[in-house]
């Protein structure tokens, strides 16, 4: 396991670190919340996306999510400090965690300092927060994200918290589900095998590896522009034949 903490989540470095790897936020495209390994075009599309990222050596262009950025600010400013206050635990921010082989990764909102425990935090709208609060269970939308994060890290527990200002927080301790872990392991092994086969085939069709991306380097010194101008007529005789 490799932990990256030298950059911020949602930064260019973070996007590049995730490129070409299966991540926790995509895990539900491989396995259902009931632990069923998915098959079909959805999985193939995900594989092609990862193949494209590996070929480009960079993430695929995606629309910036203003909501995700705003939620990230809320988590940093309110939700995570509220979690620390409620539990007495001290949190540490990390950017990205990946497996030793570099094929899978996750971006926990925080990890518990000094312990092998991650934290997934959400700051939903009031209706969803009330739903989570009254249900008192891990929402199905996040089961795979949490379990996949434990798959990446090898850790046995994770916290899920939902935060809404002026309302009680939801804090759940989620344990590692070995049946779910088996399904994730089966799905990721099959996925990565198909990805490697596709990579080998594209290399063969290309006659070798893709060209290495060269970073943009601006030309030193001042930039000068010149314009060619058409001489303007000086008298009426030059305009009228």
LINKAWO-V886540 format. One record per run of one state. SS is the DSSP state (h for helix, s for strand, l for the rest). FROM is the first residue (numbers start at 1). TO is the last residue. If there is no record, write none. Layout:
BEGIN
SS:FROM:TO
SS:FROM:TO
END
This chain:
BEGIN
l:1:1
s:2:4
l:5:11
h:12:18
l:19:21
s:22:23
h:24:29
l:30:30
s:31:31
l:32:36
s:37:37
l:38:40
h:41:56
l:57:65
h:66:87
l:88:90
s:91:92
l:93:95
s:96:98
l:99:103
s:104:106
l:107:109
s:110:112
l:113:116
s:117:122
l:123:125
h:126:135
l:136:139
h:140:153
l:154:156
s:157:162
l:163:169
s:170:175
l:176:177
h:178:206
l:207:235
h:236:238
l:239:241
END
